[in-house]
């Protein structure tokens, strides 16, 4: 015997399964979107930190160079005073 259920019976069984799968799929999409947004935010923060580090390194090097130049000027000025 071949048993073929009525279309209404098939829909009664398959529709809840289909809805469950669609809801689960939506939940997975939401999770993936949240992770992608967090990764993008952290990437932007990392790039901003790299820029700040670069700027601060340049500022430090300029200040260090100024201190070295001032010290050399004091040494040269002291040597000139001894002449």
PDB file of N, CA, C and O in Angstrom:
ATOM      1  N   UNK A   1       0.821  -1.186   0.000  1.00  0.00           N
ATOM      2  CA  UNK A   1       0.000   0.000   0.000  1.00  0.00           C
ATOM      3  C   UNK A   1       0.871   1.258   0.000  1.00  0.00           C
ATOM      4  O   UNK A   1       1.880   1.331   0.702  1.00  0.00           O
ATOM      5  N   UNK A   2       0.482   2.196  -0.760  1.00  0.00           N
ATOM      6  CA  UNK A   2       1.154   3.497  -0.772  1.00  0.00           C
ATOM      7  C   UNK A   2       0.289   4.463   0.022  1.00  0.00           C
ATOM      8  O   UNK A   2      -0.904   4.635  -0.226  1.00  0.00           O
ATOM      9  N   UNK A   3       0.959   5.086   0.993  1.00  0.00           N
ATOM     10  CA  UNK A   3       0.220   6.027   1.839  1.00  0.00           C
ATOM     11  C   UNK A   3       0.612   7.444   1.440  1.00  0.00           C
ATOM     12  O   UNK A   3       1.772   7.832   1.575  1.00  0.00           O
ATOM     13  N   UNK A   4      -0.327   8.192   0.963  1.00  0.00           N
ATOM     14  CA  UNK A   4      -0.082   9.577   0.602  1.00  0.00           C
ATOM     15  C   UNK A   4      -0.988  10.450   1.452  1.00  0.00           C
ATOM     16  O   UNK A   4      -2.209  10.428   1.295  1.00  0.00           O
ATOM     17  N   UNK A   5      -0.389  11.221   2.353  1.00  0.00           N
ATOM     18  CA  UNK A   5      -1.216  12.053   3.218  1.00  0.00           C
ATOM     19  C   UNK A   5      -1.846  13.212   2.449  1.00  0.00           C
ATOM     20  O   UNK A   5      -1.399  13.589   1.365  1.00  0.00           O
ATOM     21  N   UNK A   6      -2.849  13.734   3.023  1.00  0.00           N
ATOM     22  CA  UNK A   6      -3.535  14.880   2.431  1.00  0.00           C
ATOM     23  C   UNK A   6      -2.624  16.112   2.521  1.00  0.00           C
ATOM     24  O   UNK A   6      -1.808  16.213   3.438  1.00  0.00           O
ATOM     25  N   UNK A   7      -2.759  17.030   1.591  1.00  0.00           N
ATOM     26  CA  UNK A   7      -1.950  18.254   1.652  1.00  0.00           C
ATOM     27  C   UNK A   7      -2.124  19.017   2.971  1.00  0.00           C
ATOM     28  O   UNK A   7      -1.167  19.614   3.466  1.00  0.00           O
ATOM     29  N   UNK A   8      -3.299  19.006   3.530  1.00  0.00           N
ATOM     30  CA  UNK A   8      -3.529  19.706   4.799  1.00  0.00           C
ATOM     31  C   UNK A   8      -2.718  19.065   5.921  1.00  0.00           C
ATOM     32  O   UNK A   8      -2.197  19.765   6.789  1.00  0.00           O
ATOM     33  N   UNK A   9      -2.609  17.734   5.907  1.00  0.00           N
ATOM     34  CA  UNK A   9      -1.817  17.037   6.925  1.00  0.00           C
ATOM     35  C   UNK A   9      -0.332  17.375   6.775  1.00  0.00           C
ATOM     36  O   UNK A   9       0.375  17.581   7.761  1.00  0.00           O
ATOM     37  N   UNK A  10       0.117  17.426   5.536  1.00  0.00           N
ATOM     38  CA  UNK A  10       1.520  17.768   5.287  1.00  0.00           C
ATOM     39  C   UNK A  10       1.815  19.183   5.794  1.00  0.00           C
ATOM     40  O   UNK A  10       2.825  19.416   6.458  1.00  0.00           O
ATOM     41  N   UNK A  11       0.926  20.119   5.474  1.00  0.00           N
ATOM     42  CA  UNK A  11       1.117  21.494   5.920  1.00  0.00           C
ATOM     43  C   UNK A  11       1.077  21.594   7.439  1.00  0.00           C
ATOM     44  O   UNK A  11       1.800  22.392   8.035  1.00  0.00           O
ATOM     45  N   UNK A  12       0.237  20.791   8.056  1.00  0.00           N
ATOM     46  CA  UNK A  12       0.110  20.808   9.517  1.00  0.00           C
ATOM     47  C   UNK A  12       1.417  20.392  10.185  1.00  0.00           C
ATOM     48  O   UNK A  12       1.748  20.885  11.264  1.00  0.00           O
ATOM     49  N   UNK A  13       2.153  19.496   9.557  1.00  0.00           N
ATOM     50  CA  UNK A  13       3.419  19.025  10.118  1.00  0.00           C
ATOM     51  C   UNK A  13       4.586  19.934   9.697  1.00  0.00           C
ATOM     52  O   UNK A  13       5.429  20.299  10.516  1.00  0.00           O
ATOM     53  N   UNK A  14       4.616  20.285   8.423  1.00  0.00           N
ATOM     54  CA  UNK A  14       5.768  21.018   7.903  1.00  0.00           C
ATOM     55  C   UNK A  14       5.789  22.500   8.264  1.00  0.00           C
ATOM     56  O   UNK A  14       6.864  23.073   8.441  1.00  0.00           O
ATOM     57  N   UNK A  15       4.637  23.123   8.374  1.00  0.00           N
ATOM     58  CA  UNK A  15       4.609  24.557   8.645  1.00  0.00           C
ATOM     59  C   UNK A  15       5.274  24.916   9.973  1.00  0.00           C
ATOM     60  O   UNK A  15       6.078  25.848  10.000  1.00  0.00           O
ATOM     61  N   UNK A  16       4.979  24.223  11.078  1.00  0.00           N
ATOM     62  CA  UNK A  16       5.693  24.555  12.322  1.00  0.00           C
ATOM     63  C   UNK A  16       7.208  24.327  12.219  1.00  0.00           C
ATOM     64  O   UNK A  16       7.993  25.101  12.767  1.00  0.00           O
ATOM     65  N   UNK A  17       7.609  23.275  11.524  1.00  0.00           N
ATOM     66  CA  UNK A  17       9.040  23.026  11.337  1.00  0.00           C
ATOM     67  C   UNK A  17       9.686  24.149  10.527  1.00  0.00           C
ATOM     68  O   UNK A  17      10.772  24.626  10.855  1.00  0.00           O
ATOM     69  N   UNK A  18       9.003  24.557   9.474  1.00  0.00           N
ATOM     70  CA  UNK A  18       9.515  25.641   8.635  1.00  0.00           C
ATOM     71  C   UNK A  18       9.651  26.928   9.443  1.00  0.00           C
ATOM     72  O   UNK A  18      10.662  27.623   9.342  1.00  0.00           O
ATOM     73  N   UNK A  19       8.646  27.243  10.236  1.00  0.00           N
ATOM     74  CA  UNK A  19       8.696  28.453  11.056  1.00  0.00           C
ATOM     75  C   UNK A  19       9.833  28.386  12.071  1.00  0.00           C
ATOM     76  O   UNK A  19      10.524  29.380  12.292  1.00  0.00           O
ATOM     77  N   UNK A  20      10.033  27.231  12.687  1.00  0.00           N
ATOM     78  CA  UNK A  20      11.141  27.066  13.634  1.00  0.00           C
ATOM     79  C   UNK A  20      12.490  27.292  12.953  1.00  0.00           C
ATOM     80  O   UNK A  20      13.368  27.958  13.501  1.00  0.00           O
ATOM     81  N   UNK A  21      12.640  26.741  11.775  1.00  0.00           N
ATOM     82  CA  UNK A  21      13.893  26.902  11.035  1.00  0.00           C
ATOM     83  C   UNK A  21      14.111  28.370  10.668  1.00  0.00           C
ATOM     84  O   UNK A  21      15.232  28.870  10.766  1.00  0.00           O
ATOM     85  N   UNK A  22      13.060  29.059  10.249  1.00  0.00           N
ATOM     86  CA  UNK A  22      13.189  30.469   9.883  1.00  0.00           C
ATOM     87  C   UNK A  22      13.558  31.333  11.090  1.00  0.00           C
ATOM     88  O   UNK A  22      14.385  32.237  10.978  1.00  0.00           O
ATOM     89  N   UNK A  23      12.949  31.056  12.237  1.00  0.00           N
ATOM     90  CA  UNK A  23      13.277  31.803  13.451  1.00  0.00           C
ATOM     91  C   UNK A  23      14.725  31.528  13.858  1.00  0.00           C
ATOM     92  O   UNK A  23      15.456  32.448  14.223  1.00  0.00           O
ATOM     93  N   UNK A  24      15.133  30.269  13.793  1.00  0.00           N
ATOM     94  CA  UNK A  24      16.513  29.915  14.138  1.00  0.00           C
ATOM     95  C   UNK A  24      17.502  30.596  13.188  1.00  0.00           C
ATOM     96  O   UNK A  24      18.538  31.104  13.617  1.00  0.00           O
ATOM     97  N   UNK A  25      17.175  30.601  11.912  1.00  0.00           N
ATOM     98  CA  UNK A  25      18.022  31.261  10.918  1.00  0.00           C
ATOM     99  C   UNK A  25      18.140  32.754  11.231  1.00  0.00           C
ATOM    100  O   UNK A  25      19.230  33.320  11.150  1.00  0.00           O
ATOM    101  N   UNK A  26      17.041  33.380  11.582  1.00  0.00           N
ATOM    102  CA  UNK A  26      17.064  34.805  11.933  1.00  0.00           C
ATOM    103  C   UNK A  26      17.934  35.052  13.158  1.00  0.00           C
ATOM    104  O   UNK A  26      18.669  36.038  13.210  1.00  0.00           O
ATOM    105  N   UNK A  27      17.855  34.168  14.139  1.00  0.00           N
ATOM    106  CA  UNK A  27      18.675  34.312  15.341  1.00  0.00           C
ATOM    107  C   UNK A  27      20.157  34.189  15.002  1.00  0.00           C
ATOM    108  O   UNK A  27      20.984  34.926  15.539  1.00  0.00           O
ATOM    109  N   UNK A  28      20.489  33.263  14.114  1.00  0.00           N
ATOM    110  CA  UNK A  28      21.882  33.123  13.688  1.00  0.00           C
ATOM    111  C   UNK A  28      22.364  34.376  12.957  1.00  0.00           C
ATOM    112  O   UNK A  28      23.496  34.817  13.155  1.00  0.00           O
ATOM    113  N   UNK A  29      21.507  34.945  12.117  1.00  0.00           N
ATOM    114  CA  UNK A  29      21.860  36.167  11.395  1.00  0.00           C
ATOM    115  C   UNK A  29      22.109  37.319  12.361  1.00  0.00           C
ATOM    116  O   UNK A  29      23.049  38.094  12.183  1.00  0.00           O
ATOM    117  N   UNK A  30      21.265  37.428  13.380  1.00  0.00           N
ATOM    118  CA  UNK A  30      21.432  38.493  14.372  1.00  0.00           C
ATOM    119  C   UNK A  30      22.765  38.328  15.097  1.00  0.00           C
ATOM    120  O   UNK A  30      23.497  39.300  15.286  1.00  0.00           O
ATOM    121  N   UNK A  31      23.076  37.117  15.496  1.00  0.00           N
ATOM    122  CA  UNK A  31      24.347  36.865  16.185  1.00  0.00           C
ATOM    123  C   UNK A  31      25.540  37.186  15.307  1.00  0.00           C
ATOM    124  O   UNK A  31      26.507  37.799  15.759  1.00  0.00           O
ATOM    125  N   UNK A  32      25.470  36.771  14.050  1.00  0.00           N
ATOM    126  CA  UNK A  32      26.573  37.046  13.127  1.00  0.00           C
ATOM    127  C   UNK A  32      26.721  38.547  12.884  1.00  0.00           C
ATOM    128  O   UNK A  32      27.838  39.060  12.811  1.00  0.00           O
ATOM    129  N   UNK A  33      25.604  39.240  12.762  1.00  0.00           N
ATOM    130  CA  UNK A  33      25.655  40.689  12.555  1.00  0.00           C
ATOM    131  C   UNK A  33      26.260  41.394  13.762  1.00  0.00           C
ATOM    132  O   UNK A  33      27.043  42.332  13.610  1.00  0.00           O
ATOM    133  N   UNK A  34      25.901  40.945  14.953  1.00  0.00           N
ATOM    134  CA  UNK A  34      26.449  41.548  16.166  1.00  0.00           C
ATOM    135  C   UNK A  34      27.960  41.345  16.235  1.00  0.00           C
ATOM    136  O   UNK A  34      28.702  42.268  16.569  1.00  0.00           O
ATOM    137  N   UNK A  35      28.408  40.139  15.920  1.00  0.00           N
ATOM    138  CA  UNK A  35      29.848  39.866  15.934  1.00  0.00           C
ATOM    139  C   UNK A  35      30.571  40.714  14.888  1.00  0.00           C
ATOM    140  O   UNK A  35      31.659  41.230  15.147  1.00  0.00           O
ATOM    141  N   UNK A  36      29.971  40.856  13.715  1.00  0.00           N
ATOM    142  CA  UNK A  36      30.596  41.668  12.669  1.00  0.00           C
ATOM    143  C   UNK A  36      30.689  43.128  13.102  1.00  0.00           C
ATOM    144  O   UNK A  36      31.702  43.785  12.859  1.00  0.00           O
ATOM    145  N   UNK A  37      29.641  43.635  13.740  1.00  0.00           N
ATOM    146  CA  UNK A  37      29.661  45.023  14.206  1.00  0.00           C
ATOM    147  C   UNK A  37      30.728  45.216  15.281  1.00  0.00           C
ATOM    148  O   UNK A  37      31.425  46.231  15.293  1.00  0.00           O
ATOM    149  N   UNK A  38      30.854  44.252  16.176  1.00  0.00           N
ATOM    150  CA  UNK A  38      31.877  44.350  17.223  1.00  0.00           C
ATOM    151  C   UNK A  38      33.281  44.302  16.621  1.00  0.00           C
ATOM    152  O   UNK A  38      34.169  45.044  17.039  1.00  0.00           O
ATOM    153  N   UNK A  39      33.472  43.427  15.643  1.00  0.00           N
ATOM    154  CA  UNK A  39      34.787  43.339  15.001  1.00  0.00           C
ATOM    155  C   UNK A  39      35.137  44.646  14.295  1.00  0.00           C
ATOM    156  O   UNK A  39      36.274  45.111  14.371  1.00  0.00           O
ATOM    157  N   UNK A  40      34.162  45.237  13.611  1.00  0.00           N
ATOM    158  CA  UNK A  40      34.398  46.504  12.928  1.00  0.00           C
ATOM    159  C   UNK A  40      34.735  47.600  13.929  1.00  0.00           C
ATOM    160  O   UNK A  40      35.652  48.390  13.704  1.00  0.00           O
ATOM    161  N   UNK A  41      33.998  47.648  15.033  1.00  0.00           N
ATOM    162  CA  UNK A  41      34.259  48.660  16.065  1.00  0.00           C
ATOM    163  C   UNK A  41      35.653  48.485  16.662  1.00  0.00           C
ATOM    164  O   UNK A  41      36.370  49.464  16.868  1.00  0.00           O
ATOM    165  N   UNK A  42      36.031  47.256  16.937  1.00  0.00           N
ATOM    166  CA  UNK A  42      37.355  47.012  17.514  1.00  0.00           C
ATOM    167  C   UNK A  42      38.462  47.309  16.501  1.00  0.00           C
ATOM    168  O   UNK A  42      39.529  47.791  16.881  1.00  0.00           O
ATOM    169  N   UNK A  43      38.226  47.031  15.240  1.00  0.00           N
ATOM    170  CA  UNK A  43      39.211  47.346  14.204  1.00  0.00           C
ATOM    171  C   UNK A  43      39.405  48.856  14.105  1.00  0.00           C
ATOM    172  O   UNK A  43      40.533  49.338  13.994  1.00  0.00           O
ATOM    173  N   UNK A  44      38.293  49.604  14.146  1.00  0.00           N
ATOM    174  CA  UNK A  44      38.393  51.064  14.113  1.00  0.00           C
ATOM    175  C   UNK A  44      39.122  51.590  15.343  1.00  0.00           C
ATOM    176  O   UNK A  44      39.933  52.509  15.238  1.00  0.00           O
ATOM    177  N   UNK A  45      38.839  51.015  16.506  1.00  0.00           N
ATOM    178  CA  UNK A  45      39.513  51.440  17.736  1.00  0.00           C
ATOM    179  C   UNK A  45      41.011  51.137  17.664  1.00  0.00           C
ATOM    180  O   UNK A  45      41.833  51.947  18.093  1.00  0.00           O
ATOM    181  N   UNK A  46      41.356  49.982  17.127  1.00  0.00           N
ATOM    182  CA  UNK A  46      42.768  49.615  16.983  1.00  0.00           C
ATOM    183  C   UNK A  46      43.492  50.588  16.057  1.00  0.00           C
ATOM    184  O   UNK A  46      44.605  51.024  16.349  1.00  0.00           O
ATOM    185  N   UNK A  47      42.852  50.921  14.944  1.00  0.00           N
ATOM    186  CA  UNK A  47      43.470  51.870  14.011  1.00  0.00           C
ATOM    187  C   UNK A  47      43.618  53.250  14.643  1.00  0.00           C
ATOM    188  O   UNK A  47      44.628  53.921  14.431  1.00  0.00           O
ATOM    189  N   UNK A  48      42.626  53.676  15.412  1.00  0.00           N
ATOM    190  CA  UNK A  48      42.717  54.971  16.091  1.00  0.00           C
ATOM    191  C   UNK A  48      43.858  54.961  17.103  1.00  0.00           C
ATOM    192  O   UNK A  48      44.584  55.947  17.232  1.00  0.00           O
ATOM    193  N   UNK A  49      44.017  53.857  17.815  1.00  0.00           N
ATOM    194  CA  UNK A  49      45.123  53.748  18.780  1.00  0.00           C
ATOM    195  C   UNK A  49      46.473  53.791  18.078  1.00  0.00           C
ATOM    196  O   UNK A  49      47.410  54.421  18.569  1.00  0.00           O
ATOM    197  N   UNK A  50      46.576  53.135  16.951  1.00  0.00           N
ATOM    198  CA  UNK A  50      47.835  53.173  16.197  1.00  0.00           C
ATOM    199  C   UNK A  50      48.161  54.599  15.771  1.00  0.00           C
ATOM    200  O   UNK A  50      49.315  55.020  15.836  1.00  0.00           O
ATOM    201  N   UNK A  51      47.142  55.345  15.333  1.00  0.00           N
ATOM    202  CA  UNK A  51      47.366  56.742  14.948  1.00  0.00           C
ATOM    203  C   UNK A  51      47.820  57.575  16.144  1.00  0.00           C
ATOM    204  O   UNK A  51      48.730  58.395  16.025  1.00  0.00           O
ATOM    205  N   UNK A  52      47.186  57.363  17.291  1.00  0.00           N
ATOM    206  CA  UNK A  52      47.560  58.108  18.497  1.00  0.00           C
ATOM    207  C   UNK A  52      48.984  57.764  18.915  1.00  0.00           C
ATOM    208  O   UNK A  52      49.754  58.650  19.287  1.00  0.00           O
ATOM    209  N   UNK A  53      49.337  56.486  18.855  1.00  0.00           N
ATOM    210  CA  UNK A  53      50.705  56.067  19.198  1.00  0.00           C
ATOM    211  C   UNK A  53      51.710  56.742  18.269  1.00  0.00           C
ATOM    212  O   UNK A  53      52.755  57.214  18.716  1.00  0.00           O
ATOM    213  N   UNK A  54      51.395  56.788  16.989  1.00  0.00           N
ATOM    214  CA  UNK A  54      52.285  57.433  16.019  1.00  0.00           C
ATOM    215  C   UNK A  54      52.456  58.911  16.352  1.00  0.00           C
ATOM    216  O   UNK A  54      53.577  59.419  16.370  1.00  0.00           O
ATOM    217  N   UNK A  55      51.346  59.601  16.617  1.00  0.00           N
ATOM    218  CA  UNK A  55      51.412  61.030  16.936  1.00  0.00           C
ATOM    219  C   UNK A  55      52.188  61.281  18.227  1.00  0.00           C
ATOM    220  O   UNK A  55      53.001  62.203  18.299  1.00  0.00           O
ATOM    221  N   UNK A  56      51.937  60.461  19.241  1.00  0.00           N
ATOM    222  CA  UNK A  56      52.636  60.640  20.514  1.00  0.00           C
ATOM    223  C   UNK A  56      54.124  60.328  20.392  1.00  0.00           C
ATOM    224  O   UNK A  56      54.950  60.975  21.037  1.00  0.00           O
ATOM    225  N   UNK A  57      54.467  59.347  19.574  1.00  0.00           N
ATOM    226  CA  UNK A  57      55.878  59.026  19.350  1.00  0.00           C
ATOM    227  C   UNK A  57      56.589  60.200  18.688  1.00  0.00           C
ATOM    228  O   UNK A  57      57.704  60.554  19.071  1.00  0.00           O
ATOM    229  N   UNK A  58      55.939  60.803  17.695  1.00  0.00           N
ATOM    230  CA  UNK A  58      56.542  61.972  17.051  1.00  0.00           C
ATOM    231  C   UNK A  58      56.687  63.125  18.035  1.00  0.00           C
ATOM    232  O   UNK A  58      57.717  63.800  18.046  1.00  0.00           O
ATOM    233  N   UNK A  59      55.674  63.358  18.859  1.00  0.00           N
ATOM    234  CA  UNK A  59      55.736  64.429  19.855  1.00  0.00           C
ATOM    235  C   UNK A  59      56.860  64.178  20.855  1.00  0.00           C
ATOM    236  O   UNK A  59      57.594  65.099  21.215  1.00  0.00           O
ATOM    237  N   UNK A  60      56.995  62.929  21.304  1.00  0.00           N
ATOM    238  CA  UNK A  60      58.069  62.568  22.235  1.00  0.00           C
ATOM    239  C   UNK A  60      59.436  62.793  21.596  1.00  0.00           C
ATOM    240  O   UNK A  60      60.338  63.349  22.222  1.00  0.00           O
ATOM    241  N   UNK A  61      59.580  62.360  20.353  1.00  0.00           N
ATOM    242  CA  UNK A  61      60.872  62.522  19.674  1.00  0.00           C
ATOM    243  C   UNK A  61      61.225  63.997  19.489  1.00  0.00           C
ATOM    244  O   UNK A  61      62.389  64.374  19.629  1.00  0.00           O
ATOM    245  N   UNK A  62      60.232  64.835  19.177  1.00  0.00           N
ATOM    246  CA  UNK A  62      60.495  66.271  19.043  1.00  0.00           C
ATOM    247  C   UNK A  62      60.927  66.867  20.378  1.00  0.00           C
ATOM    248  O   UNK A  62      61.867  67.661  20.429  1.00  0.00           O
ATOM    249  N   UNK A  63      60.247  66.490  21.454  1.00  0.00           N
ATOM    250  CA  UNK A  63      60.604  67.007  22.784  1.00  0.00           C
ATOM    251  C   UNK A  63      61.998  66.537  23.176  1.00  0.00           C
ATOM    252  O   UNK A  63      62.786  67.308  23.726  1.00  0.00           O
ATOM    253  N   UNK A  64      62.302  65.283  22.898  1.00  0.00           N
ATOM    254  CA  UNK A  64      63.628  64.740  23.209  1.00  0.00           C
ATOM    255  C   UNK A  64      64.700  65.473  22.417  1.00  0.00           C
ATOM    256  O   UNK A  64      65.756  65.815  22.950  1.00  0.00           O
ATOM    257  N   UNK A  65      64.422  65.709  21.144  1.00  0.00           N
ATOM    258  CA  UNK A  65      65.391  66.415  20.299  1.00  0.00           C
ATOM    259  C   UNK A  65      65.589  67.848  20.789  1.00  0.00           C
ATOM    260  O   UNK A  65      66.706  68.363  20.758  1.00  0.00           O
ATOM    261  N   UNK A  66      64.517  68.492  21.239  1.00  0.00           N
ATOM    262  CA  UNK A  66      64.643  69.851  21.789  1.00  0.00           C
ATOM    263  C   UNK A  66      65.507  69.851  23.036  1.00  0.00           C
ATOM    264  O   UNK A  66      66.342  70.738  23.214  1.00  0.00           O
ATOM    265  N   UNK A  67      65.315  68.866  23.898  1.00  0.00           N
ATOM    266  CA  UNK A  67      66.123  68.772  25.123  1.00  0.00           C
ATOM    267  C   UNK A  67      67.588  68.550  24.782  1.00  0.00           C
ATOM    268  O   UNK A  67      68.471  69.140  25.404  1.00  0.00           O
ATOM    269  N   UNK A  68      67.846  67.701  23.797  1.00  0.00           N
ATOM    270  CA  UNK A  68      69.231  67.437  23.385  1.00  0.00           C
ATOM    271  C   UNK A  68      69.853  68.711  22.814  1.00  0.00           C
ATOM    272  O   UNK A  68      70.995  69.047  23.129  1.00  0.00           O
ATOM    273  N   UNK A  69      69.100  69.413  21.978  1.00  0.00           N
ATOM    274  CA  UNK A  69      69.603  70.658  21.384  1.00  0.00           C
ATOM    275  C   UNK A  69      69.887  71.699  22.463  1.00  0.00           C
ATOM    276  O   UNK A  69      70.913  72.377  22.416  1.00  0.00           O
ATOM    277  N   UNK A  70      68.983  71.830  23.434  1.00  0.00           N
ATOM    278  CA  UNK A  70      69.188  72.798  24.524  1.00  0.00           C
ATOM    279  C   UNK A  70      70.420  72.435  25.337  1.00  0.00           C
ATOM    280  O   UNK A  70      71.185  73.317  25.728  1.00  0.00           O
ATOM    281  N   UNK A  71      70.619  71.158  25.595  1.00  0.00           N
ATOM    282  CA  UNK A  71      71.794  70.719  26.356  1.00  0.00           C
ATOM    283  C   UNK A  71      73.074  71.006  25.583  1.00  0.00           C
ATOM    284  O   UNK A  71      74.065  71.451  26.161  1.00  0.00           O
ATOM    285  N   UNK A  72      73.057  70.755  24.289  1.00  0.00           N
ATOM    286  CA  UNK A  72      74.234  71.053  23.464  1.00  0.00           C
ATOM    287  C   UNK A  72      74.512  72.551  23.432  1.00  0.00           C
ATOM    288  O   UNK A  72      75.668  72.972  23.460  1.00  0.00           O
ATOM    289  N   UNK A  73      73.458  73.350  23.373  1.00  0.00           N
ATOM    290  CA  UNK A  73      73.640  74.805  23.383  1.00  0.00           C
ATOM    291  C   UNK A  73      74.263  75.263  24.704  1.00  0.00           C
ATOM    292  O   UNK A  73      75.105  76.161  24.712  1.00  0.00           O
ATOM    293  N   UNK A  74      73.856  74.651  25.819  1.00  0.00           N
ATOM    294  CA  UNK A  74      74.462  74.978  27.115  1.00  0.00           C
ATOM    295  C   UNK A  74      75.936  74.606  27.135  1.00  0.00           C
ATOM    296  O   UNK A  74      76.769  75.361  27.637  1.00  0.00           O
ATOM    297  N   UNK A  75      76.252  73.441  26.589  1.00  0.00           N
ATOM    298  CA  UNK A  75      77.652  72.991  26.559  1.00  0.00           C
ATOM    299  C   UNK A  75      78.486  73.927  25.696  1.00  0.00           C
ATOM    300  O   UNK A  75      79.578  74.337  26.090  1.00  0.00           O
ATOM    301  N   UNK A  76      77.967  74.264  24.513  1.00  0.00           N
ATOM    302  CA  UNK A  76      78.697  75.164  23.613  1.00  0.00           C
ATOM    303  C   UNK A  76      78.820  76.544  24.246  1.00  0.00           C
ATOM    304  O   UNK A  76      79.877  77.168  24.154  1.00  0.00           O
ATOM    305  N   UNK A  77      77.762  77.029  24.885  1.00  0.00           N
ATOM    306  CA  UNK A  77      77.805  78.334  25.554  1.00  0.00           C
ATOM    307  C   UNK A  77      78.817  78.344  26.686  1.00  0.00           C
ATOM    308  O   UNK A  77      79.526  79.334  26.867  1.00  0.00           O
ATOM    309  N   UNK A  78      78.898  77.270  27.447  1.00  0.00           N
ATOM    310  CA  UNK A  78      79.885  77.163  28.524  1.00  0.00           C
ATOM    311  C   UNK A  78      81.292  77.130  27.982  1.00  0.00           C
ATOM    312  O   UNK A  78      82.195  77.731  28.564  1.00  0.00           O
ATOM    313  N   UNK A  79      81.495  76.436  26.875  1.00  0.00           N
ATOM    314  CA  UNK A  79      82.824  76.367  26.262  1.00  0.00           C
ATOM    315  C   UNK A  79      83.227  77.731  25.729  1.00  0.00           C
ATOM    316  O   UNK A  79      84.391  78.114  25.840  1.00  0.00           O
ATOM    317  N   UNK A  80      82.292  78.467  25.155  1.00  0.00           N
ATOM    318  CA  UNK A  80      82.587  79.805  24.638  1.00  0.00           C
ATOM    319  C   UNK A  80      82.925  80.759  25.782  1.00  0.00           C
ATOM    320  O   UNK A  80      83.767  81.644  25.624  1.00  0.00           O
ATOM    321  N   UNK A  81      82.274  80.583  26.931  1.00  0.00           N
ATOM    322  CA  UNK A  81      82.531  81.460  28.078  1.00  0.00           C
ATOM    323  C   UNK A  81      83.921  81.224  28.645  1.00  0.00           C
ATOM    324  O   UNK A  81      84.528  82.140  29.201  1.00  0.00           O
ATOM    325  N   UNK A  82      84.432  80.000  28.510  1.00  0.00           N
ATOM    326  CA  UNK A  82      85.763  79.688  29.027  1.00  0.00           C
ATOM    327  C   UNK A  82      86.872  80.258  28.151  1.00  0.00           C
ATOM    328  O   UNK A  82      88.009  80.362  28.610  1.00  0.00           O
ATOM    329  N   UNK A  83      86.589  80.622  26.933  1.00  0.00           N
ATOM    330  CA  UNK A  83      87.627  81.138  26.021  1.00  0.00           C
ATOM    331  C   UNK A  83      88.009  82.536  26.348  1.00  0.00           C
ATOM    332  O   UNK A  83      88.865  83.115  25.679  1.00  0.00           O
TER     333      UNK A  83
END
